Amino acid sequence: MSRIREMVLDADKQDQEKQKALNTAKVLITFAIYLITAGTLMEYISIPVMLKTIGFMLTAHAFYFLWKALQNSRV
């Protein structure tokens, strides 16, 4: 019985590590996209427009995560 319990705990630990790695990757990719967008906008558009655009992107991202959290809590 303890062997099965160990296997289940190992699987849970692997799932937690995988989820942590995915969350870290999401944060880094999002940060990279914001930096690329900011750099591109700074080349062609003024600073206030760049800040507004990045603000809207961040707001949309926050609303997406709120929506996703609500979807996960209903399941």
All heavy atoms as a GROMACS GRO file, in nm:
protein
  605
    1MET      N    1   0.081  -0.119   0.000
    1MET     CA    2   0.000   0.000   0.000
    1MET      C    3   0.087   0.127   0.000
    1MET      O    4   0.053   0.224  -0.062
    1MET     CB    5  -0.091  -0.003   0.123
    1MET     CG    6  -0.203   0.096   0.116
    1MET     SD    7  -0.321   0.051  -0.009
    1MET     CE    8  -0.466   0.115   0.062
    2SER      N    9   0.200   0.124   0.070
    2SER     CA   10   0.284   0.242   0.077
    2SER      C   11   0.351   0.273  -0.057
    2SER      O   12   0.380   0.387  -0.089
    2SER     CB   13   0.389   0.227   0.186
    2SER     OG   14   0.477   0.123   0.153
    3ARG      N   15   0.374   0.169  -0.138
    3ARG     CA   16   0.435   0.190  -0.270
    3ARG      C   17   0.340   0.269  -0.361
    3ARG      O   18   0.383   0.360  -0.432
    3ARG     CB   19   0.470   0.053  -0.332
    3ARG     CG   20   0.529   0.061  -0.469
    3ARG     CD   21   0.668   0.121  -0.464
    3ARG     NE   22   0.722   0.126  -0.598
    3ARG     CZ   23   0.807   0.216  -0.640
    3ARG    NH1   24   0.852   0.308  -0.559
    3ARG    NH2   25   0.851   0.213  -0.762
    4ILE      N   26   0.214   0.237  -0.356
    4ILE     CA   27   0.114   0.310  -0.437
    4ILE      C   28   0.106   0.455  -0.390
    4ILE      O   29   0.101   0.547  -0.470
    4ILE     CB   30  -0.024   0.242  -0.429
    4ILE    CG1   31  -0.017   0.104  -0.496
    4ILE    CG2   32  -0.131   0.328  -0.492
    4ILE    CD1   33  -0.142   0.022  -0.480
    5ARG      N   34   0.109   0.473  -0.260
    5ARG     CA   35   0.105   0.609  -0.204
    5ARG      C   36   0.226   0.689  -0.249
    5ARG      O   37   0.214   0.806  -0.286
    5ARG     CB   38   0.099   0.601  -0.051
    5ARG     CG   39   0.090   0.735   0.017
    5ARG     CD   40   0.082   0.716   0.168
    5ARG     NE   41   0.102   0.839   0.239
    5ARG     CZ   42   0.007   0.924   0.272
    5ARG    NH1   43  -0.117   0.897   0.239
    5ARG    NH2   44   0.035   1.034   0.337
    6GLU      N   45   0.344   0.629  -0.250
    6GLU     CA   46   0.464   0.696  -0.296
    6GLU      C   47   0.453   0.734  -0.443
    6GLU      O   48   0.495   0.843  -0.484
    6GLU     CB   49   0.586   0.607  -0.275
    6GLU     CG   50   0.629   0.592  -0.131
    6GLU     CD   51   0.744   0.494  -0.115
    6GLU    OE1   52   0.813   0.465  -0.216
    6GLU    OE2   53   0.766   0.448  -0.002
    7MET      N   54   0.395   0.645  -0.524
    7MET     CA   55   0.380   0.674  -0.666
    7MET      C   56   0.285   0.791  -0.687
    7MET      O   57   0.310   0.878  -0.772
    7MET     CB   58   0.330   0.549  -0.739
    7MET     CG   59   0.434   0.439  -0.748
    7MET     SD   60   0.369   0.285  -0.815
    7MET     CE   61   0.320   0.334  -0.978
    8VAL      N   62   0.178   0.794  -0.610
    8VAL     CA   63   0.082   0.905  -0.622
    8VAL      C   64   0.147   1.036  -0.578
    8VAL      O   65   0.131   1.140  -0.643
    8VAL     CB   66  -0.045   0.876  -0.539
    8VAL    CG1   67  -0.134   0.999  -0.529
    8VAL    CG2   68  -0.122   0.760  -0.598
    9LEU      N   69   0.221   1.034  -0.468
    9LEU     CA   70   0.289   1.155  -0.422
    9LEU      C   71   0.393   1.203  -0.522
    9LEU      O   72   0.407   1.323  -0.545
    9LEU     CB   73   0.354   1.130  -0.285
    9LEU     CG   74   0.257   1.112  -0.168
    9LEU    CD1   75   0.333   1.076  -0.041
    9LEU    CD2   76   0.174   1.237  -0.147
   10ASP      N   77   0.466   1.109  -0.584
   10ASP     CA   78   0.563   1.146  -0.687
   10ASP      C   79   0.495   1.209  -0.807
   10ASP      O   80   0.543   1.308  -0.862
   10ASP     CB   81   0.645   1.024  -0.731
   10ASP     CG   82   0.746   0.980  -0.627
   10ASP    OD1   83   0.779   1.060  -0.537
   10ASP    OD2   84   0.791   0.864  -0.636
   11ALA      N   85   0.380   1.154  -0.847
   11ALA     CA   86   0.307   1.210  -0.960
   11ALA      C   87   0.256   1.349  -0.927
   11ALA      O   88   0.262   1.440  -1.011
   11ALA     CB   89   0.191   1.118  -0.998
   12ASP      N   90   0.207   1.368  -0.804
   12ASP     CA   91   0.161   1.500  -0.763
   12ASP      C   92   0.275   1.601  -0.762
   12ASP      O   93   0.260   1.715  -0.804
   12ASP     CB   94   0.096   1.495  -0.624
   12ASP     CG   95  -0.040   1.428  -0.626
   12ASP    OD1   96  -0.101   1.417  -0.734
   12ASP    OD2   97  -0.085   1.386  -0.517
   13LYS      N   98   0.390   1.557  -0.713
   13LYS     CA   99   0.507   1.646  -0.708
   13LYS      C  100   0.550   1.685  -0.849
   13LYS      O  101   0.583   1.801  -0.875
   13LYS     CB  102   0.621   1.577  -0.635
   13LYS     CG  103   0.742   1.666  -0.613
   13LYS     CD  104   0.849   1.595  -0.533
   13LYS     CE  105   0.970   1.684  -0.518
   13LYS     NZ  106   1.079   1.616  -0.446
   14GLN      N  107   0.549   1.590  -0.941
   14GLN     CA  108   0.586   1.618  -1.080
   14GLN      C  109   0.487   1.715  -1.142
   14GLN      O  110   0.526   1.807  -1.215
   14GLN     CB  111   0.593   1.490  -1.161
   14GLN     CG  112   0.713   1.405  -1.130
   14GLN     CD  113   0.712   1.274  -1.208
   14GLN    OE1  114   0.613   1.240  -1.272
   14GLN    NE2  115   0.822   1.201  -1.202
   15ASP      N  116   0.358   1.697  -1.114
   15ASP     CA  117   0.256   1.788  -1.166
   15ASP      C  118   0.276   1.929  -1.112
   15ASP      O  119   0.262   2.028  -1.185
   15ASP     CB  120   0.116   1.739  -1.133
   15ASP     CG  121   0.073   1.620  -1.218
   15ASP    OD1  122   0.135   1.598  -1.324
   15ASP    OD2  123  -0.023   1.552  -1.178
   16GLN      N  124   0.309   1.941  -0.983
   16GLN     CA  125   0.332   2.072  -0.923
   16GLN      C  126   0.454   2.140  -0.984
   16GLN      O  127   0.452   2.259  -1.012
   16GLN     CB  128   0.349   2.058  -0.772
   16GLN     CG  129   0.221   2.025  -0.699
   16GLN     CD  130   0.244   1.998  -0.552
   16GLN    OE1  131   0.357   1.993  -0.505
   16GLN    NE2  132   0.135   1.981  -0.478
   17GLU      N  133   0.560   2.064  -1.006
   17GLU     CA  134   0.680   2.120  -1.068
   17GLU      C  135   0.653   2.163  -1.212
   17GLU      O  136   0.700   2.268  -1.256
   17GLU     CB  137   0.794   2.019  -1.063
   17GLU     CG  138   0.850   1.997  -0.924
   17GLU     CD  139   0.957   1.889  -0.920
   17GLU    OE1  140   0.998   1.840  -1.027
   17GLU    OE2  141   1.001   1.854  -0.809
   18LYS      N  142   0.575   2.083  -1.283
   18LYS     CA  143   0.540   2.117  -1.422
   18LYS      C  144   0.457   2.245  -1.424
   18LYS      O  145   0.481   2.334  -1.506
   18LYS     CB  146   0.462   2.002  -1.485
   18LYS     CG  147   0.422   2.027  -1.627
   18LYS     CD  148   0.347   1.908  -1.684
   18LYS     CE  149   0.299   1.934  -1.824
   18LYS     NZ  150   0.221   1.821  -1.878
   19GLN      N  151   0.359   2.256  -1.333
   19GLN     CA  152   0.275   2.375  -1.327
   19GLN      C  153   0.358   2.498  -1.291
   19GLN      O  154   0.338   2.606  -1.347
   19GLN     CB  155   0.162   2.356  -1.224
   19GLN     CG  156   0.058   2.464  -1.228
   19GLN     CD  157  -0.015   2.469  -1.361
   19GLN    OE1  158  -0.044   2.367  -1.422
   19GLN    NE2  159  -0.043   2.588  -1.408
   20LYS      N  160   0.453   2.483  -1.199
   20LYS     CA  161   0.540   2.594  -1.162
   20LYS      C  162   0.625   2.640  -1.280
   20LYS      O  163   0.640   2.759  -1.305
   20LYS     CB  164   0.629   2.553  -1.045
   20LYS     CG  165   0.716   2.663  -0.991
   20LYS     CD  166   0.799   2.618  -0.873
   20LYS     CE  167   0.892   2.727  -0.826
   20LYS     NZ  168   0.978   2.681  -0.718
   21ALA      N  169   0.678   2.543  -1.355
   21ALA     CA  170   0.759   2.577  -1.472
   21ALA      C  171   0.674   2.646  -1.579
   21ALA      O  172   0.719   2.744  -1.641
   21ALA     CB  173   0.823   2.451  -1.530
   22LEU      N  174   0.551   2.600  -1.599
   22LEU     CA  175   0.462   2.664  -1.697
   22LEU      C  176   0.426   2.806  -1.654
   22LEU      O  177   0.424   2.897  -1.738
   22LEU     CB  178   0.334   2.581  -1.714
   22LEU     CG  179   0.349   2.452  -1.793
   22LEU    CD1  180   0.220   2.372  -1.787
   22LEU    CD2  181   0.386   2.481  -1.937
   23ASN      N  182   0.400   2.826  -1.526
   23ASN     CA  183   0.369   2.961  -1.478
   23ASN      C  184   0.488   3.055  -1.495
   23ASN      O  185   0.471   3.170  -1.535
   23ASN     CB  186   0.326   2.956  -1.331
   23ASN     CG  187   0.188   2.896  -1.313
   23ASN    OD1  188   0.108   2.893  -1.405
   23ASN    ND2  189   0.162   2.845  -1.194
   24THR      N  190   0.607   3.006  -1.467
   24THR     CA  191   0.727   3.087  -1.486
   24THR      C  192   0.746   3.122  -1.634
   24THR      O  193   0.777   3.236  -1.669
   24THR     CB  194   0.851   3.013  -1.433
   24THR    OG1  195   0.830   2.981  -1.296
   24THR    CG2  196   0.976   3.098  -1.448
   25ALA      N  197   0.723   3.024  -1.721
   25ALA     CA  198   0.736   3.048  -1.865
   25ALA      C  199   0.634   3.152  -1.912
   25ALA      O  200   0.667   3.240  -1.992
   25ALA     CB  201   0.719   2.918  -1.942
   26LYS      N  202   0.512   3.144  -1.862
   26LYS     CA  203   0.409   3.241  -1.900
   26LYS      C  204   0.449   3.382  -1.860
   26LYS      O  205   0.434   3.477  -1.937
   26LYS     CB  206   0.276   3.206  -1.834
   26LYS     CG  207   0.205   3.088  -1.894
   26LYS     CD  208   0.076   3.062  -1.819
   26LYS     CE  209   0.012   2.932  -1.860
   26LYS     NZ  210  -0.110   2.904  -1.782
   27VAL      N  211   0.502   3.397  -1.740
   27VAL     CA  212   0.543   3.529  -1.692
   27VAL      C  213   0.657   3.584  -1.777
   27VAL      O  214   0.656   3.700  -1.820
   27VAL     CB  215   0.584   3.524  -1.543
   27VAL    CG1  216   0.652   3.651  -1.500
   27VAL    CG2  217   0.461   3.496  -1.457
   28LEU      N  218   0.756   3.499  -1.806
   28LEU     CA  219   0.871   3.545  -1.885
   28LEU      C  220   0.832   3.579  -2.028
   28LEU      O  221   0.878   3.679  -2.084
   28LEU     CB  222   0.981   3.439  -1.883
   28LEU     CG  223   1.049   3.418  -1.747
   28LEU    CD1  224   1.147   3.302  -1.755
   28LEU    CD2  225   1.118   3.544  -1.702
   29ILE      N  226   0.746   3.499  -2.088
   29ILE     CA  227   0.701   3.527  -2.226
   29ILE      C  228   0.620   3.657  -2.229
   29ILE      O  229   0.639   3.741  -2.318
   29ILE     CB  230   0.619   3.410  -2.282
   29ILE    CG1  231   0.712   3.291  -2.308
   29ILE    CG2  232   0.545   3.449  -2.408
   29ILE    CD1  233   0.639   3.161  -2.340
   30THR      N  234   0.533   3.676  -2.130
   30THR     CA  235   0.454   3.799  -2.124
   30THR      C  236   0.544   3.921  -2.108
   30THR      O  237   0.527   4.022  -2.176
   30THR     CB  238   0.355   3.792  -2.006
   30THR    OG1  239   0.272   3.677  -2.024
   30THR    CG2  240   0.269   3.916  -1.999
   31PHE      N  241   0.642   3.910  -2.020
   31PHE     CA  242   0.735   4.020  -1.998
   31PHE      C  243   0.812   4.051  -2.127
   31PHE      O  244   0.830   4.167  -2.163
   31PHE     CB  245   0.830   3.985  -1.883
   31PHE     CG  246   0.917   4.098  -1.839
   31PHE    CD1  247   0.862   4.213  -1.785
   31PHE    CD2  248   1.055   4.090  -1.853
   31PHE    CE1  249   0.943   4.318  -1.745
   31PHE    CE2  250   1.136   4.194  -1.813
   31PHE     CZ  251   1.080   4.309  -1.759
   32ALA      N  252   0.855   3.947  -2.196
   32ALA     CA  253   0.928   3.966  -2.322
   32ALA      C  254   0.841   4.035  -2.426
   32ALA      O  255   0.887   4.125  -2.497
   32ALA     CB  256   0.977   3.832  -2.375
   33ILE      N  257   0.715   3.996  -2.434
   33ILE     CA  258   0.624   4.059  -2.531
   33ILE      C  259   0.606   4.207  -2.498
   33ILE      O  260   0.606   4.292  -2.588
   33ILE     CB  261   0.489   3.986  -2.534
   33ILE    CG1  262   0.507   3.849  -2.600
   33ILE    CG2  263   0.382   4.067  -2.605
   33ILE    CD1  264   0.387   3.758  -2.590
   34TYR      N  265   0.592   4.240  -2.370
   34TYR     CA  266   0.578   4.380  -2.332
   34TYR      C  267   0.703   4.459  -2.367
   34TYR      O  268   0.694   4.572  -2.414
   34TYR     CB  269   0.547   4.394  -2.183
   34TYR     CG  270   0.410   4.344  -2.145
   34TYR    CD1  271   0.388   4.278  -2.026
   34TYR    CD2  272   0.301   4.363  -2.229
   34TYR    CE1  273   0.262   4.231  -1.992
   34TYR    CE2  274   0.176   4.317  -2.195
   34TYR     CZ  275   0.157   4.251  -2.077
   34TYR     OH  276   0.033   4.205  -2.043
   35LEU      N  277   0.820   4.403  -2.344
   35LEU     CA  278   0.944   4.474  -2.378
   35LEU      C  279   0.958   4.493  -2.528
   35LEU      O  280   0.997   4.601  -2.573
   35LEU     CB  281   1.064   4.398  -2.323
   35LEU     CG  282   1.084   4.402  -2.172
   35LEU    CD1  283   1.203   4.316  -2.132
   35LEU    CD2  284   1.101   4.545  -2.124
   36ILE      N  285   0.925   4.390  -2.606
   36ILE     CA  286   0.933   4.402  -2.752
   36ILE      C  287   0.834   4.507  -2.801
   36ILE      O  288   0.868   4.591  -2.886
   36ILE     CB  289   0.908   4.266  -2.818
   36ILE    CG1  290   1.026   4.172  -2.788
   36ILE    CG2  291   0.886   4.280  -2.968
   36ILE    CD1  292   0.998   4.027  -2.824
   37THR      N  293   0.713   4.504  -2.746
   37THR     CA  294   0.612   4.603  -2.786
   37THR      C  295   0.658   4.744  -2.749
   37THR      O  296   0.644   4.837  -2.828
   37THR     CB  297   0.478   4.572  -2.717
   37THR    OG1  298   0.438   4.439  -2.753
   37THR    CG2  299   0.370   4.669  -2.759
   38ALA      N  300   0.710   4.759  -2.628
   38ALA     CA  301   0.757   4.891  -2.585
   38ALA      C  302   0.869   4.940  -2.675
   38ALA      O  303   0.870   5.057  -2.716
   38ALA     CB  304   0.804   4.885  -2.440
   39GLY      N  305   0.964   4.854  -2.705
   39GLY     CA  306   1.073   4.894  -2.794
   39GLY      C  307   1.025   4.934  -2.931
   39GLY      O  308   1.070   5.034  -2.988
   40THR      N  309   0.932   4.858  -2.984
   40THR     CA  310   0.877   4.890  -3.117
   40THR      C  311   0.802   5.021  -3.115
   40THR      O  312   0.817   5.105  -3.205
   40THR     CB  313   0.784   4.776  -3.165
   40THR    OG1  314   0.858   4.654  -3.164
   40THR    CG2  315   0.732   4.803  -3.304
   41LEU      N  316   0.719   5.040  -3.013
   41LEU     CA  317   0.643   5.164  -3.004
   41LEU      C  318   0.733   5.285  -2.981
   41LEU      O  319   0.705   5.394  -3.032
   41LEU     CB  320   0.539   5.154  -2.893
   41LEU     CG  321   0.423   5.059  -2.918
   41LEU    CD1  322   0.337   5.046  -2.793
   41LEU    CD2  323   0.339   5.104  -3.036
   42MET      N  324   0.840   5.267  -2.907
   42MET     CA  325   0.932   5.379  -2.883
   42MET      C  326   1.000   5.424  -3.011
   42MET      O  327   1.038   5.540  -3.025
   42MET     CB  328   1.036   5.342  -2.778
   42MET     CG  329   0.982   5.337  -2.637
   42MET     SD  330   1.101   5.279  -2.518
   42MET     CE  331   1.207   5.421  -2.503
   43GLU      N  332   1.018   5.330  -3.106
   43GLU     CA  333   1.079   5.368  -3.233
   43GLU      C  334   0.989   5.457  -3.316
   43GLU      O  335   1.035   5.547  -3.384
   43GLU     CB  336   1.111   5.243  -3.314
   43GLU     CG  337   1.238   5.172  -3.275
   43GLU     CD  338   1.267   5.057  -3.370
   43GLU    OE1  339   1.290   5.084  -3.490
   43GLU    OE2  340   1.265   4.943  -3.322
   44TYR      N  341   0.859   5.429  -3.313
   44TYR     CA  342   0.768   5.492  -3.408
   44TYR      C  343   0.667   5.588  -3.345
   44TYR      O  344   0.610   5.671  -3.415
   44TYR     CB  345   0.690   5.385  -3.484
   44TYR     CG  346   0.782   5.292  -3.560
   44TYR    CD1  347   0.803   5.161  -3.516
   44TYR    CD2  348   0.848   5.335  -3.675
   44TYR    CE1  349   0.887   5.075  -3.586
   44TYR    CE2  350   0.933   5.250  -3.744
   44TYR     CZ  351   0.951   5.120  -3.699
   44TYR     OH  352   1.036   5.036  -3.767
   45ILE      N  353   0.641   5.575  -3.216
   45ILE     CA  354   0.532   5.651  -3.154
   45ILE      C  355   0.585   5.720  -3.029
   45ILE      O  356   0.687   5.683  -2.972
   45ILE     CB  357   0.416   5.555  -3.117
   45ILE    CG1  358   0.368   5.481  -3.242
   45ILE    CG2  359   0.300   5.629  -3.057
   45ILE    CD1  360   0.262   5.378  -3.217
   46SER      N  361   0.511   5.818  -2.980
   46SER     CA  362   0.554   5.895  -2.864
   46SER      C  363   0.544   5.812  -2.735
   46SER      O  364   0.475   5.710  -2.728
   46SER     CB  365   0.468   6.020  -2.849
   46SER     OG  366   0.335   5.984  -2.819
   47ILE      N  367   0.611   5.859  -2.632
   47ILE     CA  368   0.614   5.791  -2.502
   47ILE      C  369   0.474   5.778  -2.440
   47ILE      O  370   0.437   5.671  -2.393
   47ILE     CB  371   0.710   5.862  -2.405
   47ILE    CG1  372   0.854   5.860  -2.459
   47ILE    CG2  373   0.705   5.799  -2.267
   47ILE    CD1  374   0.916   5.723  -2.469
   48PRO      N  375   0.391   5.884  -2.439
   48PRO     CA  376   0.257   5.868  -2.380
   48PRO      C  377   0.173   5.761  -2.450
   48PRO      O  378   0.103   5.684  -2.385
   48PRO     CB  379   0.193   6.006  -2.394
   48PRO     CG  380   0.308   6.100  -2.401
   48PRO     CD  381   0.417   6.025  -2.472
   49VAL      N  382   0.181   5.755  -2.581
   49VAL     CA  383   0.106   5.654  -2.655
   49VAL      C  384   0.158   5.516  -2.621
   49VAL      O  385   0.081   5.421  -2.603
   49VAL     CB  386   0.112   5.680  -2.807
   49VAL    CG1  387   0.050   5.566  -2.885
   49VAL    CG2  388   0.043   5.811  -2.841
   50MET      N  389   0.290   5.503  -2.609
   50MET     CA  390   0.349   5.374  -2.573
   50MET      C  391   0.299   5.330  -2.435
   50MET      O  392   0.260   5.215  -2.416
   50MET     CB  393   0.501   5.384  -2.572
   50MET     CG  394   0.568   5.254  -2.530
   50MET     SD  395   0.738   5.275  -2.478
   50MET     CE  396   0.721   5.362  -2.327
   51LEU      N  397   0.300   5.422  -2.338
   51LEU     CA  398   0.256   5.388  -2.203
   51LEU      C  399   0.108   5.351  -2.200
   51LEU      O  400   0.069   5.256  -2.130
   51LEU     CB  401   0.284   5.504  -2.107
   51LEU     CG  402   0.433   5.532  -2.081
   51LEU    CD1  403   0.448   5.658  -1.997
   51LEU    CD2  404   0.500   5.413  -2.015
   52LYS      N  405   0.026   5.421  -2.275
   52LYS     CA  406  -0.116   5.387  -2.281
   52LYS      C  407  -0.136   5.248  -2.342
   52LYS      O  408  -0.215   5.169  -2.292
   52LYS     CB  409  -0.193   5.489  -2.366
   52LYS     CG  410  -0.213   5.621  -2.299
   52LYS     CD  411  -0.288   5.714  -2.393
   52LYS     CE  412  -0.293   5.853  -2.342
   52LYS     NZ  413  -0.358   5.946  -2.437
   53THR      N  414  -0.064   5.219  -2.448
   53THR     CA  415  -0.077   5.089  -2.514
   53THR      C  416  -0.036   4.976  -2.421
   53THR      O  417  -0.107   4.875  -2.408
   53THR     CB  418   0.008   5.085  -2.642
   53THR    OG1  419  -0.031   5.193  -2.728
   53THR    CG2  420  -0.010   4.953  -2.715
   54ILE      N  421   0.075   4.993  -2.353
   54ILE     CA  422   0.120   4.889  -2.259
   54ILE      C  423   0.023   4.878  -2.142
   54ILE      O  424  -0.006   4.768  -2.094
   54ILE     CB  425   0.264   4.917  -2.213
   54ILE    CG1  426   0.359   4.897  -2.331
   54ILE    CG2  427   0.304   4.826  -2.098
   54ILE    CD1  428   0.501   4.932  -2.304
   55GLY      N  429  -0.032   4.989  -2.097
   55GLY     CA  430  -0.133   4.986  -1.991
   55GLY      C  431  -0.256   4.907  -2.032
   55GLY      O  432  -0.308   4.826  -1.955
   56PHE      N  433  -0.303   4.929  -2.155
   56PHE     CA  434  -0.418   4.852  -2.205
   56PHE      C  435  -0.384   4.704  -2.217
   56PHE      O  436  -0.466   4.618  -2.187
   56PHE     CB  437  -0.466   4.907  -2.340
   56PHE     CG  438  -0.546   5.033  -2.328
   56PHE    CD1  439  -0.506   5.148  -2.393
   56PHE    CD2  440  -0.662   5.037  -2.253
   56PHE    CE1  441  -0.580   5.265  -2.383
   56PHE    CE2  442  -0.737   5.153  -2.242
   56PHE     CZ  443  -0.696   5.268  -2.306
   57MET      N  444  -0.261   4.674  -2.260
   57MET     CA  445  -0.221   4.533  -2.270
   57MET      C  446  -0.220   4.467  -2.132
   57MET      O  447  -0.269   4.354  -2.116
   57MET     CB  448  -0.082   4.522  -2.334
   57MET     CG  449  -0.080   4.553  -2.482
   57MET     SD  450   0.088   4.560  -2.550
   57MET     CE  451   0.146   4.396  -2.520
   58LEU      N  452  -0.165   4.536  -2.035
   58LEU     CA  453  -0.161   4.481  -1.899
   58LEU      C  454  -0.301   4.464  -1.841
   58LEU      O  455  -0.330   4.364  -1.774
   58LEU     CB  456  -0.077   4.572  -1.808
   58LEU     CG  457   0.073   4.567  -1.831
   58LEU    CD1  458   0.142   4.680  -1.754
   58LEU    CD2  459   0.130   4.434  -1.789
   59THR      N  460  -0.388   4.561  -1.866
   59THR     CA  461  -0.526   4.550  -1.818
   59THR      C  462  -0.597   4.432  -1.882
   59THR      O  463  -0.665   4.355  -1.813
   59THR     CB  464  -0.602   4.680  -1.848
   59THR    OG1  465  -0.531   4.790  -1.789
   59THR    CG2  466  -0.743   4.675  -1.794
   60ALA      N  467  -0.580   4.416  -2.011
   60ALA     CA  468  -0.642   4.302  -2.080
   60ALA      C  469  -0.588   4.170  -2.025
   60ALA      O  470  -0.664   4.076  -2.003
   60ALA     CB  471  -0.616   4.312  -2.230
   61HIS      N  472  -0.461   4.167  -1.998
   61HIS     CA  473  -0.400   4.045  -1.943
   61HIS      C  474  -0.457   4.016  -1.804
   61HIS      O  475  -0.488   3.902  -1.771
   61HIS     CB  476  -0.249   4.065  -1.934
   61HIS     CG  477  -0.173   3.939  -1.956
   61HIS    ND1  478  -0.087   3.923  -2.059
   61HIS    CD2  479  -0.169   3.823  -1.886
   61HIS    CE1  480  -0.034   3.802  -2.053
   61HIS    NE2  481  -0.082   3.740  -1.949
   62ALA      N  482  -0.472   4.120  -1.722
   62ALA     CA  483  -0.528   4.102  -1.588
   62ALA      C  484  -0.672   4.050  -1.595
   62ALA      O  485  -0.710   3.958  -1.522
   62ALA     CB  486  -0.523   4.233  -1.511
   63PHE      N  487  -0.753   4.108  -1.685
   63PHE     CA  488  -0.890   4.060  -1.700
   63PHE      C  489  -0.894   3.916  -1.749
   63PHE      O  490  -0.980   3.838  -1.708
   63PHE     CB  491  -0.970   4.151  -1.794
   63PHE     CG  492  -1.018   4.276  -1.728
   63PHE    CD1  493  -0.985   4.399  -1.779
   63PHE    CD2  494  -1.097   4.270  -1.614
   63PHE    CE1  495  -1.028   4.516  -1.718
   63PHE    CE2  496  -1.142   4.385  -1.552
   63PHE     CZ  497  -1.107   4.509  -1.604
   64TYR      N  498  -0.802   3.880  -1.836
   64TYR     CA  499  -0.796   3.741  -1.883
   64TYR      C  500  -0.769   3.646  -1.765
   64TYR      O  501  -0.835   3.543  -1.751
   64TYR     CB  502  -0.687   3.723  -1.989
   64TYR     CG  503  -0.658   3.578  -2.020
   64TYR    CD1  504  -0.747   3.504  -2.096
   64TYR    CD2  505  -0.545   3.517  -1.968
   64TYR    CE1  506  -0.722   3.370  -2.123
   64TYR    CE2  507  -0.520   3.383  -1.994
   64TYR     CZ  508  -0.608   3.310  -2.072
   64TYR     OH  509  -0.584   3.177  -2.095
   65PHE      N  510  -0.673   3.682  -1.680
   65PHE     CA  511  -0.642   3.595  -1.566
   65PHE      C  512  -0.758   3.590  -1.466
   65PHE      O  513  -0.783   3.485  -1.406
   65PHE     CB  514  -0.513   3.638  -1.497
   65PHE     CG  515  -0.390   3.591  -1.570
   65PHE    CD1  516  -0.297   3.681  -1.617
   65PHE    CD2  517  -0.368   3.456  -1.592
   65PHE    CE1  518  -0.184   3.637  -1.684
   65PHE    CE2  519  -0.256   3.411  -1.659
   65PHE     CZ  520  -0.164   3.502  -1.706
   66LEU      N  521  -0.828   3.701  -1.448
   66LEU     CA  522  -0.947   3.698  -1.362
   66LEU      C  523  -1.053   3.606  -1.420
   66LEU      O  524  -1.115   3.526  -1.348
   66LEU     CB  525  -1.003   3.839  -1.345
   66LEU     CG  526  -0.924   3.934  -1.258
   66LEU    CD1  527  -0.982   4.074  -1.265
   66LEU    CD2  528  -0.924   3.885  -1.115
   67TRP      N  529  -1.077   3.616  -1.549
   67TRP     CA  530  -1.175   3.530  -1.615
   67TRP      C  531  -1.134   3.383  -1.603
   67TRP      O  532  -1.216   3.297  -1.574
   67TRP     CB  533  -1.188   3.570  -1.762
   67TRP     CG  534  -1.273   3.478  -1.841
   67TRP    CD1  535  -1.410   3.475  -1.844
   67TRP    CD2  536  -1.229   3.376  -1.930
   67TRP    NE1  537  -1.451   3.376  -1.929
   67TRP    CE2  538  -1.342   3.314  -1.984
   67TRP    CE3  539  -1.103   3.332  -1.971
   67TRP    CZ2  540  -1.334   3.209  -2.074
   67TRP    CZ3  541  -1.096   3.228  -2.061
   67TRP    CH2  542  -1.210   3.168  -2.112
   68LYS      N  543  -1.006   3.355  -1.625
   68LYS     CA  544  -0.956   3.218  -1.617
   68LYS      C  545  -0.971   3.163  -1.475
   68LYS      O  546  -1.006   3.047  -1.456
   68LYS     CB  547  -0.809   3.215  -1.660
   68LYS     CG  548  -0.756   3.082  -1.692
   68LYS     CD  549  -0.815   3.032  -1.820
   68LYS     CE  550  -0.735   2.913  -1.868
   68LYS     NZ  551  -0.799   2.844  -1.975
   69ALA      N  552  -0.946   3.246  -1.374
   69ALA     CA  553  -0.961   3.203  -1.235
   69ALA      C  554  -1.108   3.171  -1.204
   69ALA      O  555  -1.138   3.073  -1.135
   69ALA     CB  556  -0.910   3.310  -1.140
   70LEU      N  557  -1.198   3.251  -1.257
   70LEU     CA  558  -1.340   3.223  -1.237
   70LEU      C  559  -1.382   3.094  -1.306
   70LEU      O  560  -1.460   3.017  -1.252
   70LEU     CB  561  -1.426   3.340  -1.290
   70LEU     CG  562  -1.427   3.464  -1.204
   70LEU    CD1  563  -1.503   3.576  -1.276
   70LEU    CD2  564  -1.490   3.436  -1.069
   71GLN      N  565  -1.328   3.069  -1.424
   71GLN     CA  566  -1.359   2.944  -1.496
   71GLN      C  567  -1.309   2.824  -1.418
   71GLN      O  568  -1.377   2.723  -1.409
   71GLN     CB  569  -1.297   2.946  -1.636
   71GLN     CG  570  -1.353   3.050  -1.728
   71GLN     CD  571  -1.500   3.024  -1.760
   71GLN    OE1  572  -1.540   2.911  -1.778
   71GLN    NE2  573  -1.577   3.131  -1.763
   72ASN      N  574  -1.190   2.834  -1.362
   72ASN     CA  575  -1.132   2.723  -1.286
   72ASN      C  576  -1.205   2.701  -1.154
   72ASN      O  577  -1.214   2.588  -1.106
   72ASN     CB  578  -0.984   2.747  -1.260
   72ASN     CG  579  -0.902   2.733  -1.387
   72ASN    OD1  580  -0.944   2.670  -1.483
   72ASN    ND2  581  -0.786   2.794  -1.387
   73SER      N  582  -1.258   2.807  -1.094
   73SER     CA  583  -1.327   2.791  -0.965
   73SER      C  584  -1.465   2.728  -0.983
   73SER      O  585  -1.516   2.667  -0.891
   73SER     CB  586  -1.338   2.925  -0.893
   73SER     OG  587  -1.424   3.011  -0.964
   74ARG      N  588  -1.524   2.742  -1.100
   74ARG     CA  589  -1.656   2.684  -1.126
   74ARG      C  590  -1.651   2.534  -1.153
   74ARG      O  591  -1.747   2.465  -1.139
   74ARG     CB  592  -1.722   2.753  -1.244
   74ARG     CG  593  -1.761   2.894  -1.215
   74ARG     CD  594  -1.828   2.958  -1.332
   74ARG     NE  595  -1.853   3.099  -1.306
   74ARG     CZ  596  -1.888   3.185  -1.396
   74ARG    NH1  597  -1.902   3.147  -1.521
   74ARG    NH2  598  -1.908   3.310  -1.364
   75VAL      N  599  -1.533   2.488  -1.196
   75VAL     CA  600  -1.521   2.346  -1.233
   75VAL      C  601  -1.514   2.259  -1.113
   75VAL      O  602  -1.509   2.275  -1.006
   75VAL     CB  603  -1.396   2.324  -1.320
   75VAL    CG1  604  -1.372   2.177  -1.344
   75VAL    CG2  605  -1.410   2.399  -1.449
   0.00000   0.00000   0.00000
